[in-house]
Structures are given as structure tokens and as C-alpha cells.
Amino acid sequence: MEKVQQTIRAPRGTELQTKGWVQEAALRMLMNNLDPEVAEKPEELVVYGGIGRAARNWESYHAIVDSLKTLESDETLLVQSGKPVAIFKSHEDAPRVLLANSNLVPKWANWDHFRELEKKGLMMYGQMTAGSWIYIGTQGILQGTYETFGEAARQHFDGSLKGTLTLTAGLGGMGGAQPLAVTMNGGVVIAIDVDKRSIDRRIEKRYCDMYTESLEEALTVANEYKEKKEPISIGLLGNAAEILPELVKRNITPDLVTDQTSAHDPLNGYIPVGYTLEEAAKLREEDPERYVQLSKESMTKHVEAMLAMQEKGAITFDYGNNIRQVAFDEGLKNAFDFPGFVPAFIRPLFCEGKGPFRWVALSGDPEDIYKTDEVILREFADNEHLCNWIRMARQQVEFQGLPSRICW
């Protein structure tokens, strides 16, 4: 992937760059995905999740922008894995953009085939909201994470995480929501990441309270705040596949254990035990097959430690990153002994008809979002959990790119 150093920001205000507000919304959201405040690696078109891109390559990005600027209000743009492939006549009530990302039929739905197509420039990995141009920064996953830990609190800790310790890893675009989600529910959290830049970014955006390279310091602070029943989030630099087994060895068992490393992508999303970021990058380039195997071995150790903590009483759950499946494929036959977060904590919310809704102020004016906050507080005054979210979000969540809000 060609790296291009340019700063992309969505236009603000009411002046149109396109032929209608629907097209303008698509254009601004595409550009917002690549805002340096939002994207993990904007120079590579990577928004979050390892290699989750907004467009297939820079040529495709510029072609999409040009297409949106000239798109009529009775036309539809078709985007295939981050590349514009057609504009056809539709009607004013039809979608202005139709897109699909990373679709492979089951026989060929594997990383080897995907990477072959990606190398040829025929496909990209769009994640959930990177390639669909509706990523709004860490807030986009924050309330879902807040709801997950809130449901865990209701099921296991009398409705609050006060006086509990959560252990997790992964502070990227998705996992970076975990520290604030736990503290919003009153708990203490140690969140591990191998990349200091990820921790620094979460602290800068007020999603995480403190940074340390010392496991001893992390445990000391965590125990102090746990005893006081006060919330704090601790970003710990290290490799989860090393730190979790060490905690098991010391007989230290957190109250909750999960993981949001990018284990879904063993080549680009996970760092094997014993490697620095620089060493990992070199091995990834020189011997990707060995890299993947080492990642899988490390993930297996990671899951083994999570299972050991579960046996000792920790509420342990998978956070949708496929790490259990990798460990199972590597021979850990009880890898699925702890549940996924959806059946454990999200499904009950779905059964009530609750789900995520997000909206963005295309104007760029934060006051527009604050006005919608007031509407939510008025119309859902009887929903204490939702109202608490809105109030805390206004106080603690820093907008990334265009002002936005999400709620369940």
C-alpha cells in the first residue's frame, strides 16, 4: 500500500461540495473516516482494526471523491471493496451509494485467498465502519462497550463494577473504548497494549487515565483504587500473551477478563511473544508464514491464561476477535469454555429491542450534537441507564473529527 502524507478533513458548514446533501453526507463521512483525529493510519487509508480501510488505494479514494462531487440526485454510485465501479440512473428515493466490502463465498473465505486478492489490488478489508464510511472514532464503539460491561455488572456485581478489577488487552480503534467503558461503570481496569502510541492516544483523548510500563505499578494502583471502590483505568505497556500467564503464575485473578486485541488478523493485528514492534514488522515482511504461526502460538498461550483465570472465578468472555477459534485450531480443545460477549451480555439487550444508533453533525458544530442530547434526555427521561450515558458522554467523551453521538 502506497503511503501518502496528506491531511484529510471533512468540510464544515453549509456550503456544498456536491450536488445534494445526501451526496455531501457520504463525501464528508468518507473524509471524516480519514481525519487524523479519527483514523489509526490515515496515510495508508487504514481507519482501524489492523487493515480496515476507507478505500482500496489512493487512486480509488480520489475516484470516489470525484464521483461523489458529480453524482446527480437521481443516480447511484456502486463501490466494490473500496473502489468505485459504476454510476447508474436510479431515482431520488434510491440510495446515493451502494457498497460492499470483503465478500468471499465460503470456499475461498480465508486469509490466504484474501491476501492474494489484496496483493493484486482486487480487494480490501473494510471492517464494519471503515469501508462503509461511518466510523466516528472510539465513541462509536464506546457505548456498546459501556452496555456490555453494564450488563456484566447487572448479572454478576449487583449493577455496578465498583470494587472490581477488569483485565483486558488491545487499545486500538475498537478496544480503546474499554478503559472508559469500565470506569463509566464504576470499575478499575488494567488494559494492556504492545504499542505505546495506542495507549498515549487513549490518554490524550481521555479514554484512559494513566500509563505505566510496570506490572507492579499497575497492580499496586489497581488494588488501591479497588479497595477505595473508585474507578481508574491503567494502560499497561506489554504483551498480553506474556502478562496474563505471569498473573496466573502469581495466583492473581481479576474479577472480569476479556480481550480486544486484533487477533482476527494474525499477520497484521497481533504481536508474537518476544518481539518488539520493530522486530515484528521486520519478520512480517520477511517471513509472513512464520509470523502467523508465532502469532497463533502466542494467542493460544493468551487463551490458556484466560481459561485459567476463569477456573479461578473470573467472569471471562470473548470480545469478538476470533482468538478462541485460533486457539482451538491450534489444539486447545476447551478454548470455547468461556462465552462470547454477544450471547453473554448483548443478546439480552437485543431481546428488549435495544441496539446502536449514531448520528453526526455534518455542520461540524458541537452545539448541534448538544441539542440532540437534550432531545434524548427529554424523550427518554425514564431510561436512567441511557440518560446516564448521555450525561457522561457530554462530560467525558471528546469528539474525534465531526461531532457525533451514539446511543443504544
Long-range contacts (C-beta under 8 A, 24 or more apart in sequence): 1-44, 1-45, 1-57, 2-57, 2-58, 3-43, 3-44, 4-43, 4-58, 5-43, 6-43, 7-36, 7-42, 8-34, 8-35, 8-42, 9-35, 9-401, 10-35, 10-362, 10-364, 10-401, 10-402, 12-363, 12-364, 12-365, 12-402, 13-363, 13-364, 14-363, 17-69, 18-68, 18-69, 18-71, 19-69, 19-70, 19-71, 19-72, 19-73, 20-73, 20-96, 21-362, 22-73, 22-96, 23-68, 23-69, 23-71, 23-73, 23-96, 24-362, 25-362, 26-68, 26-77, 26-96, 26-97, 26-133, 27-65, 27-68, 27-69, 28-362, 28-402, 29-133, 29-134, 29-360, 29-402, 30-54, 30-55, 30-61, 30-64, 30-65, 30-68, 30-133, 31-65, 32-133, 32-135, 32-136, 32-360, 32-401, 32-402, 33-129, 33-130, 33-133, 33-134, 33-135, 34-61, 35-400, 35-401, 35-402, 37-137, 37-400, 37-401, 38-135, 38-136, 38-137, 38-400, 38-401, 40-172, 40-173, 45-82, 46-130, 47-127, 47-129, 47-130, 47-135, 47-173, 48-127, 48-130, 48-135, 48-172, 48-173, 48-174, 49-125, 49-127, 49-128, 49-130, 49-172, 49-173, 49-174, 49-262, 49-264, 49-265, 49-269, 50-125, 50-172, 50-262, 50-264, 50-265, 50-268, 50-269, 51-124, 51-125, 51-265, 51-268, 51-269, 52-125, 52-126, 52-127, 52-128, 52-130, 52-131, 52-173, 53-82, 53-124, 53-125, 53-126, 53-130, 53-131, 54-82, 54-130, 54-131, 54-133, 55-82, 55-83, 55-124, 55-131, 56-81, 56-82, 56-83, 56-121, 56-123, 56-124, 57-82, 57-83, 57-121, 57-124, 60-84, 68-97, 71-96, 81-122, 81-123, 81-124, 81-126, 81-131, 82-124, 82-126, 82-131, 99-131, 99-132, 101-125, 101-126, 101-131, 101-132, 102-126, 102-131, 111-265, 111-266, 111-267, 115-267, 125-265, 134-358, 135-173, 136-358, 136-360, 136-400, 136-401, 136-402, 136-404, 136-406, 137-173, 137-205, 137-399, 137-400, 137-401, 137-404, 138-173, 138-174, 138-176, 138-177, 138-202, 138-205, 138-207, 138-400, 139-177, 139-393, 139-397, 139-399, 139-400, 139-404, 139-405, 139-406, 140-358, 140-404, 140-406, 141-173, 141-174, 141-177, 142-177, 142-180, 142-181, 142-207, 142-393, 142-397, 142-406, 143-356, 143-389, 143-393, 143-406, 143-407, 143-408, 144-177, 144-346, 144-356, 144-406, 144-408, 145-177, 145-178, 145-181, 146-177, 146-180, 146-181, 146-184, 146-185, 146-389, 147-345, 147-346, 147-349, 147-354, 147-408, 148-181, 148-319, 148-341, 148-345, 148-346, 149-181, 149-182, 149-184, 149-185, 149-187, 149-256, 150-185, 150-385, 151-345, 151-346, 151-348, 151-349, 152-256, 152-315, 152-317, 152-344, 152-345, 153-185, 153-186, 153-187, 155-345, 156-315, 157-255, 160-185, 160-186, 160-187, 161-185, 161-186, 161-187, 161-188, 161-231, 161-255, 161-256, 162-186, 162-187, 162-229, 162-231, 163-187, 163-226, 163-227, 163-229, 164-188, 164-226, 164-255, 164-256, 165-189, 165-190, 165-222, 165-223, 165-226, 165-254, 165-255, 165-256, 166-190, 166-254, 166-255, 166-256, 166-257, 166-258, 167-192, 167-244, 167-247, 167-254, 167-256, 167-257, 167-258, 167-309, 167-314, 168-192, 168-257, 168-258, 168-259, 168-260, 168-319, 169-193, 169-240, 169-243, 169-244, 169-259, 169-260, 169-261, 169-302, 170-240, 170-259, 170-260, 170-261, 170-262, 170-321, 171-195, 171-198, 171-199, 171-201, 171-202, 171-208, 171-235, 172-198, 172-260, 172-262, 174-260, 175-260, 175-261, 175-319, 176-201, 176-202, 176-205, 176-207, 176-208, 177-207, 178-258, 178-260, 179-207, 179-208, 179-209, 179-233, 179-234, 179-235, 180-206, 180-207, 180-208, 180-233, 180-396, 180-397, 182-231, 182-233, 183-209, 183-231, 183-232, 183-233, 184-231, 184-389, 184-392, 184-396, 185-231, 186-229, 186-231, 187-231, 187-255, 187-256, 188-222, 188-225, 188-226, 188-230, 188-231, 188-232, 188-233, 188-234, 189-232, 189-233, 189-234, 190-218, 190-219, 190-222, 190-234, 190-236, 190-254, 191-233, 191-234, 191-235, 191-236, 192-236, 192-237, 192-238, 192-239, 192-240, 192-243, 193-235, 193-236, 193-237, 193-238, 194-237, 194-238, 194-239, 194-271, 194-277, 195-277, 196-237, 199-235, 199-237, 202-235, 203-235, 205-398, 205-400, 206-396, 206-397, 206-398, 207-233, 208-233, 208-234, 208-235, 209-233, 209-234, 210-234, 210-235, 211-235, 211-237, 212-236, 212-237, 213-237, 213-238, 215-243, 215-246, 219-252, 239-271, 239-273, 239-298, 240-302, 241-272, 241-273, 241-298, 241-299, 241-301, 241-302, 241-305, 242-273, 244-301, 244-302, 244-305, 244-306, 244-309, 245-301, 245-304, 245-305, 247-305, 247-309, 248-305, 248-308, 248-309, 251-312, 253-309, 253-312, 253-313, 253-314, 254-309, 254-314, 255-314, 255-315, 256-314, 256-315, 256-316, 256-317, 257-306, 257-309, 257-310, 257-314, 257-315, 257-316, 257-317, 258-316, 258-317, 258-318, 258-319, 258-341, 259-302, 259-306, 259-318, 259-319, 259-321, 259-323, 260-319, 260-321, 261-302, 261-321, 261-323, 262-321, 263-299, 263-302, 263-321, 263-322, 263-323, 263-326, 264-321, 264-322, 266-291, 266-292, 266-295, 266-296, 266-299, 266-326, 267-291, 267-292, 267-295, 270-295, 270-298, 270-299, 271-295, 271-298, 272-297, 272-298, 273-297, 273-298, 273-301, 296-326, 296-329, 296-330, 297-330, 299-323, 299-326, 299-327, 299-330, 300-326, 300-327, 300-330, 300-331, 300-332, 302-327, 303-327, 303-332, 303-335, 304-332, 306-338, 307-334, 307-335, 307-337, 307-338, 310-337, 310-338, 317-341, 317-344, 317-345, 349-408, 354-408, 355-408, 356-406, 356-407, 356-408, 357-406, 357-407, 357-408, 358-404, 358-405, 358-406, 359-404, 359-405, 359-406, 360-402, 360-403, 360-404, 361-402, 361-403, 361-404, 362-402, 364-402, 364-403, 365-403, 366-399, 366-403, 368-403, 369-399, 369-403, 369-404, 369-405, 370-394, 372-405, 373-405, 376-407
